[in-house]
């Protein structure tokens, strides 16, 4: 089973990397870009066959290591 975790900054948290990307896009002529928020994608290959257990374990991993719950949110997709 594969888990995909999308980690992104919570609304209201400054995103200097996103602002830099937006500025670069504007400099390249892409004026239609209003703003950019940057995140990260983490893919895990899991040995579990039980989606319920896998989701619970991945949620635990996110809370303990893969995200900063103070400033980041995350979503989990299992395949």
PDB file with one MODEL, atoms N, CA, C and O in Angstrom:
MODEL        1
ATOM      1  N   UNK A   1       0.863  -1.176   0.000  1.00  0.00           N
ATOM      2  CA  UNK A   1       0.000   0.000   0.000  1.00  0.00           C
ATOM      3  C   UNK A   1       0.903   1.230   0.000  1.00  0.00           C
ATOM      4  O   UNK A   1       1.976   1.227   0.603  1.00  0.00           O
ATOM      5  N   UNK A   2       0.461   2.265  -0.673  1.00  0.00           N
ATOM      6  CA  UNK A   2       1.207   3.517  -0.742  1.00  0.00           C
ATOM      7  C   UNK A   2       0.399   4.610  -0.049  1.00  0.00           C
ATOM      8  O   UNK A   2      -0.821   4.689  -0.195  1.00  0.00           O
ATOM      9  N   UNK A   3       1.101   5.448   0.706  1.00  0.00           N
ATOM     10  CA  UNK A   3       0.476   6.607   1.336  1.00  0.00           C
ATOM     11  C   UNK A   3       1.104   7.855   0.736  1.00  0.00           C
ATOM     12  O   UNK A   3       2.326   7.956   0.622  1.00  0.00           O
ATOM     13  N   UNK A   4       0.254   8.804   0.352  1.00  0.00           N
ATOM     14  CA  UNK A   4       0.711  10.116  -0.098  1.00  0.00           C
ATOM     15  C   UNK A   4       0.240  11.133   0.928  1.00  0.00           C
ATOM     16  O   UNK A   4      -0.947  11.214   1.244  1.00  0.00           O
ATOM     17  N   UNK A   5       1.181  11.903   1.442  1.00  0.00           N
ATOM     18  CA  UNK A   5       0.877  12.911   2.451  1.00  0.00           C
ATOM     19  C   UNK A   5       1.178  14.275   1.853  1.00  0.00           C
ATOM     20  O   UNK A   5       2.303  14.547   1.435  1.00  0.00           O
ATOM     21  N   UNK A   6       0.176  15.120   1.818  1.00  0.00           N
ATOM     22  CA  UNK A   6       0.335  16.497   1.352  1.00  0.00           C
ATOM     23  C   UNK A   6       0.409  17.384   2.592  1.00  0.00           C
ATOM     24  O   UNK A   6      -0.528  17.434   3.388  1.00  0.00           O
ATOM     25  N   UNK A   7       1.525  18.078   2.745  1.00  0.00           N
ATOM     26  CA  UNK A   7       1.733  18.968   3.887  1.00  0.00           C
ATOM     27  C   UNK A   7       1.754  20.395   3.359  1.00  0.00           C
ATOM     28  O   UNK A   7       2.447  20.697   2.388  1.00  0.00           O
ATOM     29  N   UNK A   8       0.996  21.262   4.001  1.00  0.00           N
ATOM     30  CA  UNK A   8       0.904  22.640   3.543  1.00  0.00           C
ATOM     31  C   UNK A   8       0.741  23.554   4.743  1.00  0.00           C
ATOM     32  O   UNK A   8       0.249  23.142   5.794  1.00  0.00           O
ATOM     33  N   UNK A   9       1.166  24.812   4.573  1.00  0.00           N
ATOM     34  CA  UNK A   9       1.052  25.789   5.656  1.00  0.00           C
ATOM     35  C   UNK A   9      -0.411  26.135   5.917  1.00  0.00           C
ATOM     36  O   UNK A   9      -1.225  26.206   4.996  1.00  0.00           O
ATOM     37  N   UNK A  10      -0.721  26.347   7.180  1.00  0.00           N
ATOM     38  CA  UNK A  10      -2.076  26.749   7.545  1.00  0.00           C
ATOM     39  C   UNK A  10      -2.337  28.161   7.021  1.00  0.00           C
ATOM     40  O   UNK A  10      -1.406  28.949   6.853  1.00  0.00           O
ATOM     41  N   UNK A  11      -3.615  28.477   6.765  1.00  0.00           N
ATOM     42  CA  UNK A  11      -3.949  29.843   6.328  1.00  0.00           C
ATOM     43  C   UNK A  11      -3.459  30.863   7.360  1.00  0.00           C
ATOM     44  O   UNK A  11      -3.563  30.636   8.565  1.00  0.00           O
ATOM     45  N   UNK A  12      -2.938  31.960   6.887  1.00  0.00           N
ATOM     46  CA  UNK A  12      -2.460  33.010   7.784  1.00  0.00           C
ATOM     47  C   UNK A  12      -0.984  32.902   8.124  1.00  0.00           C
ATOM     48  O   UNK A  12      -0.400  33.861   8.629  1.00  0.00           O
ATOM     49  N   UNK A  13      -0.364  31.751   7.859  1.00  0.00           N
ATOM     50  CA  UNK A  13       1.064  31.585   8.105  1.00  0.00           C
ATOM     51  C   UNK A  13       1.813  32.112   6.884  1.00  0.00           C
ATOM     52  O   UNK A  13       1.514  31.730   5.753  1.00  0.00           O
ATOM     53  N   UNK A  14       2.779  32.982   7.118  1.00  0.00           N
ATOM     54  CA  UNK A  14       3.547  33.558   6.021  1.00  0.00           C
ATOM     55  C   UNK A  14       4.292  32.470   5.258  1.00  0.00           C
ATOM     56  O   UNK A  14       4.807  31.525   5.856  1.00  0.00           O
ATOM     57  N   UNK A  15       4.347  32.606   3.938  1.00  0.00           N
ATOM     58  CA  UNK A  15       5.001  31.633   3.078  1.00  0.00           C
ATOM     59  C   UNK A  15       6.024  32.362   2.205  1.00  0.00           C
ATOM     60  O   UNK A  15       5.733  32.675   1.050  1.00  0.00           O
ATOM     61  N   UNK A  16       7.222  32.639   2.743  1.00  0.00           N
ATOM     62  CA  UNK A  16       8.208  33.381   1.965  1.00  0.00           C
ATOM     63  C   UNK A  16       8.644  32.645   0.700  1.00  0.00           C
ATOM     64  O   UNK A  16       8.944  33.282  -0.310  1.00  0.00           O
ATOM     65  N   UNK A  17       8.681  31.323   0.742  1.00  0.00           N
ATOM     66  CA  UNK A  17       9.062  30.563  -0.449  1.00  0.00           C
ATOM     67  C   UNK A  17       7.995  30.718  -1.533  1.00  0.00           C
ATOM     68  O   UNK A  17       8.323  30.884  -2.707  1.00  0.00           O
ATOM     69  N   UNK A  18       6.727  30.664  -1.144  1.00  0.00           N
ATOM     70  CA  UNK A  18       5.643  30.879  -2.095  1.00  0.00           C
ATOM     71  C   UNK A  18       5.690  32.284  -2.678  1.00  0.00           C
ATOM     72  O   UNK A  18       5.453  32.475  -3.871  1.00  0.00           O
ATOM     73  N   UNK A  19       5.998  33.274  -1.832  1.00  0.00           N
ATOM     74  CA  UNK A  19       6.093  34.659  -2.308  1.00  0.00           C
ATOM     75  C   UNK A  19       7.235  34.809  -3.310  1.00  0.00           C
ATOM     76  O   UNK A  19       7.111  35.543  -4.290  1.00  0.00           O
ATOM     77  N   UNK A  20       8.346  34.116  -3.065  1.00  0.00           N
ATOM     78  CA  UNK A  20       9.473  34.178  -3.998  1.00  0.00           C
ATOM     79  C   UNK A  20       9.107  33.551  -5.344  1.00  0.00           C
ATOM     80  O   UNK A  20       9.472  34.076  -6.396  1.00  0.00           O
ATOM     81  N   UNK A  21       8.390  32.438  -5.310  1.00  0.00           N
ATOM     82  CA  UNK A  21       7.952  31.789  -6.551  1.00  0.00           C
ATOM     83  C   UNK A  21       6.988  32.705  -7.301  1.00  0.00           C
ATOM     84  O   UNK A  21       7.084  32.846  -8.520  1.00  0.00           O
ATOM     85  N   UNK A  22       6.056  33.328  -6.570  1.00  0.00           N
ATOM     86  CA  UNK A  22       5.103  34.244  -7.207  1.00  0.00           C
ATOM     87  C   UNK A  22       5.842  35.403  -7.866  1.00  0.00           C
ATOM     88  O   UNK A  22       5.513  35.794  -8.986  1.00  0.00           O
ATOM     89  N   UNK A  23       6.841  35.954  -7.172  1.00  0.00           N
ATOM     90  CA  UNK A  23       7.625  37.054  -7.738  1.00  0.00           C
ATOM     91  C   UNK A  23       8.369  36.629  -9.002  1.00  0.00           C
ATOM     92  O   UNK A  23       8.424  37.375  -9.979  1.00  0.00           O
ATOM     93  N   UNK A  24       8.933  35.438  -8.975  1.00  0.00           N
ATOM     94  CA  UNK A  24       9.659  34.940 -10.144  1.00  0.00           C
ATOM     95  C   UNK A  24       8.711  34.726 -11.324  1.00  0.00           C
ATOM     96  O   UNK A  24       9.051  35.052 -12.462  1.00  0.00           O
ATOM     97  N   UNK A  25       7.532  34.182 -11.056  1.00  0.00           N
ATOM     98  CA  UNK A  25       6.545  33.980 -12.124  1.00  0.00           C
ATOM     99  C   UNK A  25       6.116  35.312 -12.732  1.00  0.00           C
ATOM    100  O   UNK A  25       5.972  35.429 -13.949  1.00  0.00           O
ATOM    101  N   UNK A  26       5.912  36.314 -11.878  1.00  0.00           N
ATOM    102  CA  UNK A  26       5.550  37.644 -12.379  1.00  0.00           C
ATOM    103  C   UNK A  26       6.665  38.207 -13.258  1.00  0.00           C
ATOM    104  O   UNK A  26       6.403  38.783 -14.314  1.00  0.00           O
ATOM    105  N   UNK A  27       7.924  38.031 -12.807  1.00  0.00           N
ATOM    106  CA  UNK A  27       9.069  38.520 -13.594  1.00  0.00           C
ATOM    107  C   UNK A  27       9.183  37.815 -14.934  1.00  0.00           C
ATOM    108  O   UNK A  27       9.746  38.362 -15.883  1.00  0.00           O
ATOM    109  N   UNK A  28       8.650  36.605 -15.015  1.00  0.00           N
ATOM    110  CA  UNK A  28       8.692  35.839 -16.262  1.00  0.00           C
ATOM    111  C   UNK A  28       7.494  36.149 -17.156  1.00  0.00           C
ATOM    112  O   UNK A  28       7.364  35.589 -18.244  1.00  0.00           O
ATOM    113  N   UNK A  29       6.613  37.050 -16.688  1.00  0.00           N
ATOM    114  CA  UNK A  29       5.483  37.458 -17.506  1.00  0.00           C
ATOM    115  C   UNK A  29       4.173  36.773 -17.183  1.00  0.00           C
ATOM    116  O   UNK A  29       3.192  36.961 -17.903  1.00  0.00           O
ATOM    117  N   UNK A  30       4.127  35.992 -16.130  1.00  0.00           N
ATOM    118  CA  UNK A  30       2.885  35.309 -15.744  1.00  0.00           C
ATOM    119  C   UNK A  30       2.122  36.156 -14.719  1.00  0.00           C
ATOM    120  O   UNK A  30       2.018  35.797 -13.546  1.00  0.00           O
ATOM    121  N   UNK A  31       1.602  37.269 -15.187  1.00  0.00           N
ATOM    122  CA  UNK A  31       0.930  38.225 -14.311  1.00  0.00           C
ATOM    123  C   UNK A  31      -0.402  37.697 -13.770  1.00  0.00           C
ATOM    124  O   UNK A  31      -0.928  38.235 -12.796  1.00  0.00           O
ATOM    125  N   UNK A  32      -0.953  36.644 -14.395  1.00  0.00           N
ATOM    126  CA  UNK A  32      -2.241  36.113 -13.930  1.00  0.00           C
ATOM    127  C   UNK A  32      -2.138  35.353 -12.614  1.00  0.00           C
ATOM    128  O   UNK A  32      -3.164  35.011 -12.026  1.00  0.00           O
ATOM    129  N   UNK A  33      -0.915  35.077 -12.133  1.00  0.00           N
ATOM    130  CA  UNK A  33      -0.735  34.372 -10.856  1.00  0.00           C
ATOM    131  C   UNK A  33      -0.950  35.372  -9.730  1.00  0.00           C
ATOM    132  O   UNK A  33      -0.174  36.313  -9.566  1.00  0.00           O
ATOM    133  N   UNK A  34      -2.011  35.161  -8.957  1.00  0.00           N
ATOM    134  CA  UNK A  34      -2.340  36.079  -7.865  1.00  0.00           C
ATOM    135  C   UNK A  34      -1.479  35.815  -6.628  1.00  0.00           C
ATOM    136  O   UNK A  34      -1.020  36.754  -5.977  1.00  0.00           O
ATOM    137  N   UNK A  35      -1.264  34.544  -6.307  1.00  0.00           N
ATOM    138  CA  UNK A  35      -0.428  34.199  -5.154  1.00  0.00           C
ATOM    139  C   UNK A  35      -0.017  32.736  -5.266  1.00  0.00           C
ATOM    140  O   UNK A  35      -0.594  31.967  -6.035  1.00  0.00           O
ATOM    141  N   UNK A  36       0.986  32.375  -4.488  1.00  0.00           N
ATOM    142  CA  UNK A  36       1.494  31.000  -4.488  1.00  0.00           C
ATOM    143  C   UNK A  36       1.657  30.555  -3.037  1.00  0.00           C
ATOM    144  O   UNK A  36       2.187  31.293  -2.206  1.00  0.00           O
ATOM    145  N   UNK A  37       1.199  29.352  -2.745  1.00  0.00           N
ATOM    146  CA  UNK A  37       1.454  28.699  -1.459  1.00  0.00           C
ATOM    147  C   UNK A  37       2.194  27.414  -1.780  1.00  0.00           C
ATOM    148  O   UNK A  37       1.741  26.608  -2.593  1.00  0.00           O
ATOM    149  N   UNK A  38       3.310  27.234  -1.150  1.00  0.00           N
ATOM    150  CA  UNK A  38       4.129  26.062  -1.439  1.00  0.00           C
ATOM    151  C   UNK A  38       3.976  25.040  -0.317  1.00  0.00           C
ATOM    152  O   UNK A  38       3.866  25.407   0.853  1.00  0.00           O
ATOM    153  N   UNK A  39       3.970  23.769  -0.674  1.00  0.00           N
ATOM    154  CA  UNK A  39       3.885  22.694   0.297  1.00  0.00           C
ATOM    155  C   UNK A  39       4.851  21.591  -0.075  1.00  0.00           C
ATOM    156  O   UNK A  39       5.787  21.796  -0.848  1.00  0.00           O
ATOM    157  N   UNK A  40       4.610  20.422   0.483  1.00  0.00           N
ATOM    158  CA  UNK A  40       5.465  19.284   0.151  1.00  0.00           C
ATOM    159  C   UNK A  40       4.618  18.026   0.051  1.00  0.00           C
ATOM    160  O   UNK A  40       3.554  17.920   0.660  1.00  0.00           O
ATOM    161  N   UNK A  41       5.114  17.080  -0.730  1.00  0.00           N
ATOM    162  CA  UNK A  41       4.466  15.786  -0.909  1.00  0.00           C
ATOM    163  C   UNK A  41       5.421  14.726  -0.396  1.00  0.00           C
ATOM    164  O   UNK A  41       6.586  14.691  -0.792  1.00  0.00           O
ATOM    165  N   UNK A  42       4.937  13.866   0.477  1.00  0.00           N
ATOM    166  CA  UNK A  42       5.727  12.765   1.012  1.00  0.00           C
ATOM    167  C   UNK A  42       5.025  11.473   0.619  1.00  0.00           C
ATOM    168  O   UNK A  42       3.828  11.318   0.862  1.00  0.00           O
ATOM    169  N   UNK A  43       5.761  10.546   0.013  1.00  0.00           N
ATOM    170  CA  UNK A  43       5.197   9.254  -0.374  1.00  0.00           C
ATOM    171  C   UNK A  43       5.839   8.159   0.470  1.00  0.00           C
ATOM    172  O   UNK A  43       7.061   8.103   0.610  1.00  0.00           O
ATOM    173  N   UNK A  44       5.009   7.297   1.027  1.00  0.00           N
ATOM    174  CA  UNK A  44       5.482   6.178   1.832  1.00  0.00           C
ATOM    175  C   UNK A  44       4.990   4.875   1.222  1.00  0.00           C
ATOM    176  O   UNK A  44       3.823   4.771   0.845  1.00  0.00           O
ATOM    177  N   UNK A  45       5.855   3.889   1.121  1.00  0.00           N
ATOM    178  CA  UNK A  45       5.439   2.537   0.773  1.00  0.00           C
ATOM    179  C   UNK A  45       5.247   1.785   2.081  1.00  0.00           C
ATOM    180  O   UNK A  45       6.170   1.687   2.890  1.00  0.00           O
ATOM    181  N   UNK A  46       4.057   1.259   2.284  1.00  0.00           N
ATOM    182  CA  UNK A  46       3.698   0.595   3.537  1.00  0.00           C
ATOM    183  C   UNK A  46       3.532  -0.902   3.325  1.00  0.00           C
ATOM    184  O   UNK A  46       3.172  -1.344   2.234  1.00  0.00           O
ATOM    185  N   UNK A  47       3.794  -1.681   4.366  1.00  0.00           N
ATOM    186  CA  UNK A  47       3.599  -3.124   4.296  1.00  0.00           C
ATOM    187  C   UNK A  47       2.209  -3.529   4.760  1.00  0.00           C
ATOM    188  O   UNK A  47       1.806  -4.675   4.557  1.00  0.00           O
ATOM    189  N   UNK A  48       1.473  -2.627   5.373  1.00  0.00           N
ATOM    190  CA  UNK A  48       0.140  -2.932   5.895  1.00  0.00           C
ATOM    191  C   UNK A  48      -0.856  -3.175   4.769  1.00  0.00           C
ATOM    192  O   UNK A  48      -0.811  -2.509   3.735  1.00  0.00           O
ATOM    193  N   UNK A  49      -1.753  -4.130   4.976  1.00  0.00           N
ATOM    194  CA  UNK A  49      -2.839  -4.385   4.031  1.00  0.00           C
ATOM    195  C   UNK A  49      -4.166  -3.831   4.528  1.00  0.00           C
ATOM    196  O   UNK A  49      -5.157  -3.833   3.798  1.00  0.00           O
ATOM    197  N   UNK A  50      -4.186  -3.357   5.769  1.00  0.00           N
ATOM    198  CA  UNK A  50      -5.415  -2.853   6.384  1.00  0.00           C
ATOM    199  C   UNK A  50      -5.438  -1.328   6.288  1.00  0.00           C
ATOM    200  O   UNK A  50      -4.659  -0.660   6.968  1.00  0.00           O
ATOM    201  N   UNK A  51      -6.324  -0.762   5.449  1.00  0.00           N
ATOM    202  CA  UNK A  51      -6.343   0.703   5.263  1.00  0.00           C
ATOM    203  C   UNK A  51      -6.613   1.479   6.555  1.00  0.00           C
ATOM    204  O   UNK A  51      -6.083   2.575   6.735  1.00  0.00           O
ATOM    205  N   UNK A  52      -7.417   0.933   7.442  1.00  0.00           N
ATOM    206  CA  UNK A  52      -7.730   1.630   8.695  1.00  0.00           C
ATOM    207  C   UNK A  52      -6.494   1.745   9.579  1.00  0.00           C
ATOM    208  O   UNK A  52      -6.203   2.808  10.127  1.00  0.00           O
ATOM    209  N   UNK A  53      -5.778   0.645   9.708  1.00  0.00           N
ATOM    210  CA  UNK A  53      -4.553   0.651  10.515  1.00  0.00           C
ATOM    211  C   UNK A  53      -3.502   1.531   9.848  1.00  0.00           C
ATOM    212  O   UNK A  53      -2.822   2.306  10.520  1.00  0.00           O
ATOM    213  N   UNK A  54      -3.367   1.414   8.535  1.00  0.00           N
ATOM    214  CA  UNK A  54      -2.385   2.218   7.808  1.00  0.00           C
ATOM    215  C   UNK A  54      -2.652   3.701   7.994  1.00  0.00           C
ATOM    216  O   UNK A  54      -1.725   4.466   8.261  1.00  0.00           O
ATOM    217  N   UNK A  55      -3.905   4.119   7.857  1.00  0.00           N
ATOM    218  CA  UNK A  55      -4.243   5.540   8.013  1.00  0.00           C
ATOM    219  C   UNK A  55      -3.922   6.019   9.429  1.00  0.00           C
ATOM    220  O   UNK A  55      -3.395   7.117   9.611  1.00  0.00           O
ATOM    221  N   UNK A  56      -4.234   5.209  10.416  1.00  0.00           N
ATOM    222  CA  UNK A  56      -3.962   5.593  11.805  1.00  0.00           C
ATOM    223  C   UNK A  56      -2.459   5.732  12.045  1.00  0.00           C
ATOM    224  O   UNK A  56      -2.019   6.669  12.710  1.00  0.00           O
ATOM    225  N   UNK A  57      -1.681   4.807  11.509  1.00  0.00           N
ATOM    226  CA  UNK A  57      -0.227   4.850  11.689  1.00  0.00           C
ATOM    227  C   UNK A  57       0.381   6.053  10.960  1.00  0.00           C
ATOM    228  O   UNK A  57       1.253   6.732  11.502  1.00  0.00           O
ATOM    229  N   UNK A  58      -0.074   6.313   9.742  1.00  0.00           N
ATOM    230  CA  UNK A  58       0.447   7.454   8.982  1.00  0.00           C
ATOM    231  C   UNK A  58       0.053   8.763   9.662  1.00  0.00           C
ATOM    232  O   UNK A  58       0.846   9.703   9.702  1.00  0.00           O
ATOM    233  N   UNK A  59      -1.152   8.830  10.191  1.00  0.00           N
ATOM    234  CA  UNK A  59      -1.588  10.018  10.928  1.00  0.00           C
ATOM    235  C   UNK A  59      -0.672  10.249  12.131  1.00  0.00           C
ATOM    236  O   UNK A  59      -0.303  11.386  12.428  1.00  0.00           O
ATOM    237  N   UNK A  60      -0.314   9.186  12.806  1.00  0.00           N
ATOM    238  CA  UNK A  60       0.601   9.272  13.942  1.00  0.00           C
ATOM    239  C   UNK A  60       1.978   9.774  13.492  1.00  0.00           C
ATOM    240  O   UNK A  60       2.583  10.611  14.163  1.00  0.00           O
ATOM    241  N   UNK A  61       2.470   9.269  12.366  1.00  0.00           N
ATOM    242  CA  UNK A  61       3.759   9.706  11.826  1.00  0.00           C
ATOM    243  C   UNK A  61       3.739  11.199  11.499  1.00  0.00           C
ATOM    244  O   UNK A  61       4.704  11.919  11.757  1.00  0.00           O
ATOM    245  N   UNK A  62       2.627  11.645  10.930  1.00  0.00           N
ATOM    246  CA  UNK A  62       2.506  13.056  10.572  1.00  0.00           C
ATOM    247  C   UNK A  62       2.521  13.935  11.818  1.00  0.00           C
ATOM    248  O   UNK A  62       3.181  14.974  11.847  1.00  0.00           O
ATOM    249  N   UNK A  63       1.796  13.514  12.834  1.00  0.00           N
ATOM    250  CA  UNK A  63       1.717  14.304  14.063  1.00  0.00           C
ATOM    251  C   UNK A  63       3.060  14.356  14.793  1.00  0.00           C
ATOM    252  O   UNK A  63       3.391  15.363  15.419  1.00  0.00           O
ATOM    253  N   UNK A  64       3.828  13.274  14.713  1.00  0.00           N
ATOM    254  CA  UNK A  64       5.085  13.194  15.465  1.00  0.00           C
ATOM    255  C   UNK A  64       6.310  13.704  14.702  1.00  0.00           C
ATOM    256  O   UNK A  64       7.248  14.208  15.320  1.00  0.00           O
ATOM    257  N   UNK A  65       6.319  13.582  13.352  1.00  0.00           N
ATOM    258  CA  UNK A  65       7.539  13.896  12.628  1.00  0.00           C
ATOM    259  C   UNK A  65       7.341  14.622  11.298  1.00  0.00           C
ATOM    260  O   UNK A  65       8.062  15.576  11.006  1.00  0.00           O
ATOM    261  N   UNK A  66       6.391  14.191  10.503  1.00  0.00           N
ATOM    262  CA  UNK A  66       6.320  14.639   9.114  1.00  0.00           C
ATOM    263  C   UNK A  66       5.719  16.027   8.922  1.00  0.00           C
ATOM    264  O   UNK A  66       5.874  16.623   7.856  1.00  0.00           O
ATOM    265  N   UNK A  67       5.041  16.546   9.930  1.00  0.00           N
ATOM    266  CA  UNK A  67       4.500  17.908   9.825  1.00  0.00           C
ATOM    267  C   UNK A  67       4.692  18.627  11.155  1.00  0.00           C
ATOM    268  O   UNK A  67       4.902  18.005  12.197  1.00  0.00           O
ATOM    269  N   UNK A  68       4.616  19.941  11.091  1.00  0.00           N
ATOM    270  CA  UNK A  68       4.649  20.768  12.302  1.00  0.00           C
ATOM    271  C   UNK A  68       3.216  21.208  12.561  1.00  0.00           C
ATOM    272  O   UNK A  68       2.728  22.126  11.901  1.00  0.00           O
ATOM    273  N   UNK A  69       2.521  20.563  13.522  1.00  0.00           N
ATOM    274  CA  UNK A  69       1.092  20.841  13.716  1.00  0.00           C
ATOM    275  C   UNK A  69       0.780  22.283  14.125  1.00  0.00           C
ATOM    276  O   UNK A  69      -0.377  22.697  14.059  1.00  0.00           O
ATOM    277  N   UNK A  70       1.776  23.046  14.542  1.00  0.00           N
ATOM    278  CA  UNK A  70       1.547  24.432  14.929  1.00  0.00           C
ATOM    279  C   UNK A  70       1.280  25.295  13.696  1.00  0.00           C
ATOM    280  O   UNK A  70       0.423  26.179  13.724  1.00  0.00           O
ATOM    281  N   UNK A  71       2.027  25.031  12.599  1.00  0.00           N
ATOM    282  CA  UNK A  71       1.913  25.896  11.422  1.00  0.00           C
ATOM    283  C   UNK A  71       1.488  25.158  10.153  1.00  0.00           C
ATOM    284  O   UNK A  71       1.231  25.793   9.130  1.00  0.00           O
ATOM    285  N   UNK A  72       1.411  23.820  10.206  1.00  0.00           N
ATOM    286  CA  UNK A  72       1.102  23.056   9.002  1.00  0.00           C
ATOM    287  C   UNK A  72      -0.124  22.160   9.196  1.00  0.00           C
ATOM    288  O   UNK A  72      -0.429  21.708  10.299  1.00  0.00           O
ATOM    289  N   UNK A  73      -0.801  21.927   8.091  1.00  0.00           N
ATOM    290  CA  UNK A  73      -1.877  20.943   8.027  1.00  0.00           C
ATOM    291  C   UNK A  73      -1.430  19.871   7.035  1.00  0.00           C
ATOM    292  O   UNK A  73      -0.482  20.072   6.276  1.00  0.00           O
ATOM    293  N   UNK A  74      -2.114  18.745   7.049  1.00  0.00           N
ATOM    294  CA  UNK A  74      -1.770  17.692   6.111  1.00  0.00           C
ATOM    295  C   UNK A  74      -3.019  16.891   5.733  1.00  0.00           C
ATOM    296  O   UNK A  74      -4.024  16.888   6.444  1.00  0.00           O
ATOM    297  N   UNK A  75      -2.917  16.224   4.602  1.00  0.00           N
ATOM    298  CA  UNK A  75      -3.960  15.300   4.184  1.00  0.00           C
ATOM    299  C   UNK A  75      -3.273  14.006   3.754  1.00  0.00           C
ATOM    300  O   UNK A  75      -2.128  14.013   3.302  1.00  0.00           O
ATOM    301  N   UNK A  76      -3.992  12.904   3.904  1.00  0.00           N
ATOM    302  CA  UNK A  76      -3.431  11.588   3.631  1.00  0.00           C
ATOM    303  C   UNK A  76      -4.279  10.909   2.555  1.00  0.00           C
ATOM    304  O   UNK A  76      -5.506  10.882   2.646  1.00  0.00           O
ATOM    305  N   UNK A  77      -3.609  10.361   1.534  1.00  0.00           N
ATOM    306  CA  UNK A  77      -4.258   9.542   0.499  1.00  0.00           C
ATOM    307  C   UNK A  77      -3.634   8.158   0.567  1.00  0.00           C
ATOM    308  O   UNK A  77      -2.410   8.030   0.600  1.00  0.00           O
ATOM    309  N   UNK A  78      -4.457   7.131   0.589  1.00  0.00           N
ATOM    310  CA  UNK A  78      -3.955   5.761   0.546  1.00  0.00           C
ATOM    311  C   UNK A  78      -4.295   5.157  -0.804  1.00  0.00           C
ATOM    312  O   UNK A  78      -5.404   5.330  -1.309  1.00  0.00           O
ATOM    313  N   UNK A  79      -3.337   4.448  -1.385  1.00  0.00           N
ATOM    314  CA  UNK A  79      -3.551   3.783  -2.677  1.00  0.00           C
ATOM    315  C   UNK A  79      -3.250   2.314  -2.547  1.00  0.00           C
ATOM    316  O   UNK A  79      -3.368   1.571  -3.521  1.00  0.00           O
TER     317      UNK A  79
ENDMDL
END
